[in-house]
Structure formats: C-alpha cells, structure tokens
C-alpha cells in the first residue's frame, strides 16, 4: 500500500494585531469643579474641539462611526431641547473612584439640569450614538455595553437593555 503524503503549504501572514484605541482609552480627569456635583473632585467633558482629549485621527474615526460627545435634542418631546454632554469624573470618595458622566444642561445658559453617572474602576471611554429623539451611551465605540437614555418618573435615566458590568 502506497501512501502519499501531501503537504499543504499555507502562507502564514503575520499581522500586527492591536486593540482599538477606545478599548483601553484612559483620560485622568483634572479639571476641579463643583458645578457637576459635590461628589466629584474633577470632571472632564470630552470634545474634539482641541487635541486635549483625542488626536485628529481618533476624532475622525469617531465622526465616521457616527459617535458624538455632545448632542442638542428634545429627547422627552416636551418642546424644550437639552444639551447632552459626555465625559469622565473622579469621585472624592466611595467604592468606585471614577464615573462616566452624562451632563444634561440648557443649551443657551449651560445651567446643569441633571448628571447621570456610570461608576468605573478606572477612567474610561464613552460616547453617544443615536438618531432623532433617541440617544444611547455606548462604551467602547459600539463594541461593549450601552444604556439608552430615557425619561422616567420626571427625570432622565440610563436604561440598560442587558446587565452592565
């Protein structure tokens, strides 16, 4: 019995596999402010208006994917638009040292109406995605957990379609 041995040669392509920048993005909040709440020692509201938080390439990727750090919208359909902003905060004390923050404010006066938080062990990345009158807070540029922003019991709430954490 003759046995033929066939050697199948498949070229091995070695490519540098790296994680997307938003998976490990960390920005230590430094701006000391009490206007967002007395429980915070520092808060940073993300923006692409300068290179303080993100590079030009990162901001371009965010824009191409449809993500936003601020949105003006009337999400509860009451005829009044709110300015929605997302960032990161450091707590003064507590079980978790950091939080992603969603700040709801008046688009003209910038008066803060409400601050929503998601507690974190380390400062992390979050961004808004949505369409007219719908907004969700995503972690990891739509590759991780997310919360829908909804009007419940006369205030804004982060509603998790799946367990977070």
C-alpha positions as CSV (number, residue, x, y, z in Angstrom):
1,X,0.0,0.0,0.0
2,X,1.5,3.3,-1.1
3,X,0.7,6.2,1.0
4,X,1.2,9.6,-0.4
5,X,1.8,12.4,1.9
6,X,0.6,15.7,0.8
7,X,2.0,18.8,2.5
8,X,-0.3,21.6,2.2
9,X,1.5,24.9,2.4
10,X,-0.5,27.9,3.6
11,X,1.4,31.1,3.7
12,X,1.3,32.4,7.3
13,X,0.5,36.1,7.4
14,X,1.7,37.7,10.5
15,X,0.0,41.0,11.0
16,X,0.3,43.2,13.9
17,X,-2.9,42.7,15.8
18,X,-3.7,45.5,18.1
19,X,-6.7,46.5,20.1
20,X,-8.7,49.5,19.0
21,X,-7.7,52.7,20.9
22,X,-11.1,53.1,22.5
23,X,-11.0,49.8,24.3
24,X,-8.1,50.9,26.5
25,X,-8.6,54.7,26.4
26,X,-7.9,56.4,29.7
27,X,-8.0,60.1,30.5
28,X,-7.4,61.2,34.1
29,X,-9.9,63.9,34.9
30,X,-8.1,67.0,36.2
31,X,-10.4,70.0,36.0
32,X,-11.5,70.7,39.5
33,X,-15.1,71.8,39.6
34,X,-18.1,71.6,41.9
35,X,-20.7,72.6,39.2
36,X,-21.3,69.0,38.2
37,X,-21.8,67.8,41.8
38,X,-20.2,67.9,45.2
39,X,-19.3,64.2,45.0
40,X,-16.7,64.8,42.3
41,X,-13.2,66.2,42.7
42,X,-12.6,66.5,38.9
43,X,-14.7,66.3,35.7
44,X,-13.7,66.4,32.1
45,X,-16.3,66.8,29.3
46,X,-15.0,65.2,26.2
47,X,-14.7,67.2,23.0
48,X,-12.9,67.1,19.7
49,X,-12.5,70.9,19.5
50,X,-8.9,70.6,20.5
51,X,-6.3,67.8,20.8
52,X,-6.6,67.8,24.6
53,X,-8.5,64.5,24.8
54,X,-8.2,62.9,21.4
55,X,-6.0,63.0,18.4
56,X,-7.2,64.3,15.0
57,X,-7.3,60.6,13.7
58,X,-9.3,59.5,16.8
59,X,-11.9,62.3,16.3
60,X,-12.2,61.5,12.6
61,X,-12.8,57.8,13.4
62,X,-15.5,58.9,16.0
63,X,-17.2,61.1,13.4
64,X,-17.1,58.4,10.7
65,X,-18.7,55.9,13.0
66,X,-21.4,58.5,13.9
67,X,-20.4,59.0,17.5
68,X,-20.8,62.3,19.3
69,X,-19.6,63.8,22.6
70,X,-22.4,66.3,22.7
71,X,-25.9,66.4,21.2
72,X,-28.7,69.0,21.4
73,X,-32.1,67.3,21.3
74,X,-35.5,67.2,22.8
75,X,-35.5,63.6,23.9
76,X,-38.6,63.7,26.1
77,X,-40.6,65.6,23.4
78,X,-41.6,68.4,25.8
79,X,-40.7,71.1,23.2
80,X,-37.5,72.1,25.0
81,X,-34.1,71.0,23.8
82,X,-31.4,69.9,26.1
83,X,-27.6,69.9,25.6
84,X,-26.3,66.4,26.3
85,X,-22.6,66.0,27.0
86,X,-20.4,63.0,28.0
87,X,-17.2,62.8,29.9
88,X,-15.4,61.3,32.8
89,X,-15.2,62.2,36.5
90,X,-13.2,61.3,39.6
91,X,-15.2,60.8,42.8
92,X,-13.9,62.4,46.1
93,X,-14.6,59.1,47.8
94,X,-16.6,55.9,47.5
95,X,-16.5,52.3,46.3
96,X,-15.5,53.3,42.7
97,X,-13.0,56.1,42.1
98,X,-14.4,57.1,38.6
99,X,-17.5,57.6,36.6
100,X,-18.6,58.2,33.1
101,X,-20.9,61.2,33.3
102,X,-23.8,62.3,31.1
103,X,-24.5,66.0,31.8
104,X,-27.9,67.4,30.8
105,X,-27.9,71.2,30.6
106,X,-29.6,74.1,29.0
107,X,-28.0,74.7,25.6
108,X,-28.0,78.5,25.9
109,X,-27.3,79.2,29.6
110,X,-25.4,76.0,30.2
111,X,-27.3,75.6,33.5
112,X,-26.9,71.9,34.6
113,X,-30.3,70.2,35.0
114,X,-29.1,66.6,35.8
115,X,-25.9,64.5,35.9
116,X,-26.2,60.8,35.2
117,X,-23.3,58.5,36.2
118,X,-21.9,55.1,35.5
119,X,-19.4,54.1,38.2
120,X,-16.0,52.8,37.0
121,X,-12.8,51.3,38.5
122,X,-10.6,53.3,36.0
123,X,-11.4,56.3,33.8
124,X,-12.9,55.1,30.6
125,X,-14.3,56.0,27.2
126,X,-18.0,56.6,26.5
127,X,-19.8,58.2,23.6
128,X,-23.3,58.9,22.3
129,X,-24.9,57.2,19.4
130,X,-28.4,57.8,18.3
131,X,-30.9,59.4,15.9
132,X,-33.6,62.0,16.1
133,X,-35.1,61.9,19.6
134,X,-33.2,58.7,20.6
135,X,-29.8,58.7,22.4
136,X,-27.7,55.9,23.8
137,X,-24.5,56.0,25.8
138,X,-22.0,53.4,24.5
139,X,-18.8,52.2,25.9
140,X,-16.1,51.1,23.5
141,X,-17.4,52.7,20.3
142,X,-20.4,50.3,20.0
143,X,-18.5,47.2,20.9
144,X,-19.5,46.9,24.5
145,X,-22.3,47.6,26.9
146,X,-24.6,50.5,26.3
147,X,-27.5,52.3,28.0
148,X,-30.5,54.0,26.4
149,X,-31.3,57.5,27.8
150,X,-35.0,57.6,28.7
151,X,-37.3,60.0,30.6
152,X,-38.7,58.1,33.6
153,X,-40.5,59.4,36.7
154,X,-39.9,63.0,35.7
155,X,-36.1,62.6,35.4
156,X,-33.6,61.2,33.0
157,X,-32.3,57.6,33.5
158,X,-29.8,55.3,31.9
159,X,-31.7,52.1,31.0
160,X,-29.6,49.0,30.4
161,X,-31.0,46.5,27.9
162,X,-28.6,44.0,29.3
163,X,-26.8,43.8,32.6
164,X,-23.7,46.1,32.8
165,X,-20.5,45.1,34.5
